[in-house]
């Protein structure tokens, strides 16, 4: 049965030289500095099925602690993130869109888009109906800084005292066999964007810590697993 299930969902390797379609995936915003002191990336998972009710109470406690901060610890200010012109990630984005030797056109296209956006933001101009300030506010609204799936993942902007209380609550849950967690503190966050069209308001943005974030938190979590 396991063999059949594996064949059913297996994805065959792409032909040699195939590039992934990364259309709409970008990060043209600057790193987002903490407004309260710390950007804290947290991963917490229940210890087993029997611990789920207690784990749900843990999640409620953590959300209540985060709620003591402005916007519930949301790392992105209401007015949206900031950007630099030209974007320091211009070469990286062009490399993601085209192979070596074919990157001049995407570089120029990205630069032109950023120039129009910069002018629109500074002057209030709305080319083709694009509202730069509304887009920035939507970016803040559409940013995913909390995730609930098999466990809890959060990247929060909080002060050191709240961060300490959150960590103590997680340690308590771990001692009681309710959950296992990984946590990482840093001073800024990063945003990755998935934008089908800048003229639509359903663009999605993913928040992570700028100095390891979920990757370090996951490594801390994994280190606690039995050998």
C-alpha positions, 0 to 999 in steps of 0.5 A: 500500500505504501508503495502504491501511495508513493507512485500515486503522488510521485512527481517526476523530475523535470527535464535537464535545464528546466527552470521553475516558474517563479512568475510573481514571486519577488521581494522588493521591500526592505527588511522590516526593522522591529518597532518594539525591540525583537522579531521572534520566530516561533514554531510549536507542535503538539507532543501527541494527539492526546495533548491537542486540547492542552495545545489549543489552550497553549496557542490561546495563551500565546496569542493573548501575550502577542495581543499585548503589543500593537497589532497583535505583534504583526511585524508590518506597520499599517502603512506597509513596508518601505522600499529602496530605489533601485532595489538591492535585490534587482540582480537576484530577481532577474536571475530567478526569471532568466538564465545567465546571458538573458537577464538584461530584459528582465532587469530593465523591466523590473527597473521600469516597474520600480521607477513607475511605482516610486514616482506614483508613491512620491506624487500620488499619480495613479498610472492605469488606476494603480494606487501605490499607497493602497497597495502598501496598505494591502501589503500590510493587511495581506501579510501572513505572519501566523500559520496554523496547520499541524502546529503553530508558526508565528513571526512576531514583533514584540518587546523583550519582556513579552518575548521572555513571557512567551518563551517561558510559557513554551518551556512550561508546555514542553515540561508538561509534555504538551508541546515541543517548540523552536524559537529564534530572536532577531531584530528585523523581518523579511517579506516574500511576495506572491503577486499575480497582478499589482492591479488586484488586491489579493496579493499575498506576502509571507513574513519570516525573520531576517536572521534565520527565522523559521529555519533556525527555529526549526533546527532548534525544534529538530534538535530536541527530537529523540535520536 
